[in-house]
Amino acid sequence: MSPTEILDRYHQCSGRTSDVFPFWLHASGQCSYEMLVNRTSEAHTGDARILDLACGDGYFLNLLWEKGFHHLTGSDRSGAELEAARERLTSAVRLDRADAHRQPYDDRSFDLVTCHMALMLMKPLAPVLTEIARILKSGGRLIALVPRPLLDPVMDCYREALQTVCAETGLKPLQLGDPQLSRRNAATRLLEACGLGGEVRLEDLVVQRSGSVEALWNAMAASYDVFRLPTTARTRLRQRVSAKWRTLSSDGDSLTCRMGLRLITAVRMEGRDPSPQ
């Protein structure tokens, strides 16, 4: 399967992301969705017009609504995710099926564009960022969460076993999206080039999840990498990861796994129309 086919098939079953990420917590006790809501509240009042890009099943939009933001729009390329979002959300929230590269909105329509753990999957990324800049008002913000590299023994065991099983299965490493967001300087340059270079802030965060070997495996099994594996390879990966993890656990079953995140804030540059990339 191509990366696009993997993404499309993965999201035929809606809610995978919102099933997993609320259980990964920051030291503040907040999950990634809650941190994104708080950053939105710090930057905008309730009358802000907000687009949640790649909104999935509407989990984050619902949190925004409960926080008092009632001028909300969500867009996603997956019909299944949008159906789930419509069941979750009030009819006052507009939902559109659209590709991130071609959003069905007028220039300068939104005060804020948010994106939770999806921007890094979009390739080519520059046209997406240029499109975000187009639909933002001057001074409008992009606030997005993406993953970033972080050394962690539990996560590293998983990655090493995944690499081995993929090689045995004849699969090349999965390359989804644009790696520039994981490199601070490259991310800043890309944002600036696409018209989002005002007040760029890249905040590195850590979230973690504690639990049994089985619970942590279930969290990892929700990833794109595991989803694409044949059933026999998936079983082999689970056995190898579980065995390695038990050697890291003080009681043979309980573990804490850490994940790196990057919170991106960028402002639509005043008086500048973004150039097509």
VOPAMI-993322 format. One record per residue (C-alpha): x, y, z. Coordinates in steps of 0.1 Angstrom, whole numbers, plus 5000, padded with zeros to 4 digits. Layout:
+------+-------+------+
! east ! north !   up !
+------+-------+------+
!    X !     Y !    Z !
...
+------+-------+------+
This chain:
+------+-------+------+
! east ! north !   up !
+------+-------+------+
! 5000 !  5000 ! 5000 !
! 5011 !  5036 ! 4993 !
! 5012 !  5060 ! 5022 !
! 4980 !  5076 ! 5010 !
! 4963 !  5042 ! 5008 !
! 4975 !  5034 ! 5043 !
! 4961 !  5067 ! 5057 !
! 4927 !  5063 ! 5039 !
! 4922 !  5027 ! 5050 !
! 4934 !  5035 ! 5086 !
! 4907 !  5062 ! 5089 !
! 4879 !  5040 ! 5076 !
! 4876 !  5030 ! 5112 !
! 4871 !  5064 ! 5129 !
! 4883 !  5076 ! 5163 !
! 4917 !  5058 ! 5164 !
! 4935 !  5090 ! 5174 !
! 4910 !  5101 ! 5200 !
! 4910 !  5066 ! 5215 !
! 4947 !  5068 ! 5222 !
! 4960 !  5103 ! 5229 !
! 4938 !  5112 ! 5259 !
! 4958 !  5086 ! 5279 !
! 4992 !  5102 ! 5272 !
! 4997 !  5129 ! 5298 !
! 5020 !  5158 ! 5303 !
! 5035 !  5166 ! 5337 !
! 5007 !  5191 ! 5342 !
! 4982 !  5162 ! 5341 !
! 4968 !  5174 ! 5307 !
! 4966 !  5153 ! 5276 !
! 4977 !  5167 ! 5242 !
! 4941 !  5178 ! 5233 !
! 4938 !  5197 ! 5265 !
! 4971 !  5215 ! 5260 !
! 4960 !  5225 ! 5226 !
! 4927 !  5238 ! 5240 !
! 4945 !  5258 ! 5267 !
! 4968 !  5274 ! 5241 !
! 4938 !  5283 ! 5221 !
! 4921 !  5300 ! 5251 !
! 4953 !  5319 ! 5259 !
! 4954 !  5334 ! 5224 !
! 4917 !  5339 ! 5215 !
! 4883 !  5348 ! 5229 !
! 4851 !  5328 ! 5224 !
! 4841 !  5347 ! 5193 !
! 4872 !  5336 ! 5173 !
! 4865 !  5318 ! 5141 !
! 4884 !  5285 ! 5142 !
! 4891 !  5258 ! 5117 !
! 4903 !  5224 ! 5130 !
! 4923 !  5209 ! 5101 !
! 4921 !  5171 ! 5099 !
! 4895 !  5172 ! 5126 !
! 4889 !  5134 ! 5127 !
! 4860 !  5124 ! 5148 !
! 4855 !  5158 ! 5163 !
! 4870 !  5151 ! 5197 !
! 4890 !  5183 ! 5198 !
! 4862 !  5204 ! 5183 !
! 4839 !  5192 ! 5211 !
! 4865 !  5203 ! 5237 !
! 4866 !  5237 ! 5221 !
! 4828 !  5240 ! 5221 !
! 4827 !  5231 ! 5258 !
! 4853 !  5257 ! 5264 !
! 4830 !  5284 ! 5249 !
! 4842 !  5286 ! 5213 !
! 4811 !  5284 ! 5191 !
! 4823 !  5296 ! 5157 !
! 4838 !  5263 ! 5148 !
! 4846 !  5245 ! 5115 !
! 4862 !  5212 ! 5109 !
! 4876 !  5197 ! 5077 !
! 4889 !  5162 ! 5070 !
! 4895 !  5140 ! 5040 !
! 4879 !  5109 ! 5057 !
! 4841 !  5105 ! 5053 !
! 4841 !  5079 ! 5081 !
! 4858 !  5104 ! 5105 !
! 4834 !  5131 ! 5096 !
! 4803 !  5109 ! 5101 !
! 4816 !  5102 ! 5136 !
! 4822 !  5139 ! 5142 !
! 4787 !  5147 ! 5131 !
! 4773 !  5123 ! 5157 !
! 4795 !  5138 ! 5184 !
! 4790 !  5175 ! 5177 !
! 4762 !  5200 ! 5177 !
! 4748 !  5209 ! 5142 !
! 4762 !  5244 ! 5148 !
! 4797 !  5231 ! 5140 !
! 4803 !  5232 ! 5102 !
! 4820 !  5201 ! 5089 !
! 4835 !  5197 ! 5054 !
! 4852 !  5169 ! 5035 !
! 4882 !  5183 ! 5019 !
! 4919 !  5177 ! 5012 !
! 4943 !  5198 ! 5032 !
! 4959 !  5212 ! 5001 !
! 4926 !  5226 ! 4988 !
! 4903 !  5240 ! 5015 !
! 4868 !  5252 ! 5005 !
! 4870 !  5286 ! 5023 !
! 4874 !  5322 ! 5012 !
! 4906 !  5341 ! 5018 !
! 4910 !  5354 ! 5054 !
! 4881 !  5334 ! 5068 !
! 4896 !  5323 ! 5101 !
! 4912 !  5338 ! 5132 !
! 4928 !  5305 ! 5140 !
! 4937 !  5271 ! 5124 !
! 4944 !  5242 ! 5147 !
! 4957 !  5208 ! 5139 !
! 4963 !  5179 ! 5163 !
! 4988 !  5153 ! 5154 !
! 4981 !  5154 ! 5116 !
! 5002 !  5182 ! 5100 !
! 5033 !  5160 ! 5099 !
! 5013 !  5135 ! 5077 !
! 5006 !  5159 ! 5049 !
! 5029 !  5158 ! 5019 !
! 5039 !  5180 ! 5002 !
! 5036 !  5202 ! 5033 !
! 5045 !  5236 ! 5018 !
! 5012 !  5239 ! 4998 !
! 4992 !  5230 ! 5029 !
! 5009 !  5257 ! 5050 !
! 5004 !  5282 ! 5022 !
! 4967 !  5273 ! 5021 !
! 4965 !  5278 ! 5059 !
! 4981 !  5312 ! 5055 !
! 4955 !  5320 ! 5027 !
! 4925 !  5313 ! 5048 !
! 4939 !  5330 ! 5080 !
! 4932 !  5366 ! 5086 !
! 4962 !  5389 ! 5089 !
! 4975 !  5383 ! 5124 !
! 4957 !  5350 ! 5126 !
! 4974 !  5320 ! 5141 !
! 4982 !  5284 ! 5133 !
! 4985 !  5263 ! 5165 !
! 4995 !  5227 ! 5158 !
! 5008 !  5196 ! 5177 !
! 5032 !  5173 ! 5159 !
! 5055 !  5145 ! 5172 !
! 5093 !  5150 ! 5177 !
! 5122 !  5127 ! 5183 !
! 5127 !  5117 ! 5219 !
! 5150 !  5090 ! 5233 !
! 5131 !  5067 ! 5256 !
! 5141 !  5030 ! 5264 !
! 5105 !  5017 ! 5262 !
! 5098 !  5035 ! 5229 !
! 5132 !  5026 ! 5215 !
! 5126 !  4988 ! 5221 !
! 5094 !  4991 ! 5202 !
! 5111 !  5009 ! 5173 !
! 5139 !  4984 ! 5171 !
! 5116 !  4955 ! 5170 !
! 5094 !  4972 ! 5145 !
! 5124 !  4978 ! 5122 !
! 5134 !  4942 ! 5125 !
! 5100 !  4928 ! 5117 !
! 5095 !  4951 ! 5088 !
! 5128 !  4940 ! 5073 !
! 5118 !  4904 ! 5078 !
! 5085 !  4910 ! 5061 !
! 5102 !  4929 ! 5032 !
! 5086 !  4962 ! 5040 !
! 5106 !  4994 ! 5038 !
! 5103 !  5019 ! 5067 !
! 5071 !  5038 ! 5064 !
! 5076 !  5074 ! 5053 !
! 5046 !  5095 ! 5060 !
! 5045 !  5132 ! 5055 !
! 5073 !  5158 ! 5056 !
! 5102 !  5153 ! 5081 !
! 5109 !  5191 ! 5082 !
! 5086 !  5197 ! 5112 !
! 5109 !  5175 ! 5134 !
! 5138 !  5198 ! 5128 !
! 5135 !  5231 ! 5145 !
! 5154 !  5253 ! 5120 !
! 5138 !  5236 ! 5090 !
! 5103 !  5240 ! 5105 !
! 5109 !  5277 ! 5111 !
! 5122 !  5284 ! 5076 !
! 5093 !  5265 ! 5061 !
! 5067 !  5284 ! 5081 !
! 5082 !  5317 ! 5071 !
! 5084 !  5308 ! 5034 !
! 5047 !  5299 ! 5035 !
! 5036 !  5332 ! 5050 !
! 5034 !  5320 ! 5086 !
! 5066 !  5335 ! 5099 !
! 5052 !  5359 ! 5124 !
! 5060 !  5351 ! 5161 !
! 5070 !  5316 ! 5154 !
! 5072 !  5295 ! 5186 !
! 5082 !  5259 ! 5188 !
! 5076 !  5244 ! 5222 !
! 5090 !  5209 ! 5230 !
! 5069 !  5188 ! 5253 !
! 5069 !  5153 ! 5267 !
! 5038 !  5132 ! 5274 !
! 5039 !  5098 ! 5290 !
! 5017 !  5067 ! 5294 !
! 5020 !  5042 ! 5323 !
! 5004 !  5008 ! 5324 !
! 5008 !  4971 ! 5318 !
! 5027 !  4957 ! 5289 !
! 4994 !  4948 ! 5272 !
! 4980 !  4983 ! 5277 !
! 5011 !  4999 ! 5261 !
! 5011 !  4974 ! 5233 !
! 4974 !  4983 ! 5225 !
! 4985 !  5020 ! 5223 !
! 5013 !  5012 ! 5199 !
! 4991 !  4989 ! 5179 !
! 4970 !  5019 ! 5170 !
! 4999 !  5033 ! 5150 !
! 5001 !  5034 ! 5112 !
! 5032 !  5013 ! 5112 !
! 5015 !  4984 ! 5130 !
! 4983 !  4988 ! 5110 !
! 5000 !  4981 ! 5077 !
! 5017 !  4949 ! 5088 !
! 5002 !  4915 ! 5078 !
! 4985 !  4897 ! 5107 !
! 5014 !  4872 ! 5112 !
! 5040 !  4900 ! 5113 !
! 5019 !  4919 ! 5137 !
! 5017 !  4889 ! 5161 !
! 5055 !  4885 ! 5158 !
! 5060 !  4921 ! 5166 !
! 5038 !  4920 ! 5196 !
! 5056 !  4890 ! 5210 !
! 5090 !  4905 ! 5206 !
! 5080 !  4939 ! 5220 !
! 5063 !  4924 ! 5250 !
! 5093 !  4902 ! 5258 !
! 5117 !  4931 ! 5256 !
! 5094 !  4954 ! 5276 !
! 5092 !  4928 ! 5305 !
! 5129 !  4929 ! 5309 !
! 5127 !  4967 ! 5315 !
! 5099 !  4964 ! 5340 !
! 5106 !  4962 ! 5377 !
! 5077 !  4938 ! 5383 !
! 5077 !  4922 ! 5348 !
! 5046 !  4940 ! 5336 !
! 5043 !  4977 ! 5346 !
! 5060 !  5004 ! 5324 !
! 5061 !  5041 ! 5316 !
! 5067 !  5052 ! 5280 !
! 5075 !  5087 ! 5270 !
! 5067 !  5105 ! 5237 !
! 5080 !  5138 ! 5224 !
! 5057 !  5164 ! 5210 !
! 5062 !  5198 ! 5195 !
! 5036 !  5226 ! 5199 !
! 5039 !  5250 ! 5169 !
! 5025 !  5285 ! 5171 !
! 5029 !  5308 ! 5141 !
! 5012 !  5340 ! 5130 !
! 5000 !  5349 ! 5095 !
! 5024 !  5377 ! 5085 !
! 5008 !  5411 ! 5083 !
! 5005 !  5427 ! 5049 !
! 5018 !  5397 ! 5030 !
! 4999 !  5374 ! 5008 !
! 5016 !  5339 ! 5008 !
! 5032 !  5329 ! 4975 !
! 5022 !  5295 ! 4961 !
! 5048 !  5268 ! 4969 !
+------+-------+------+
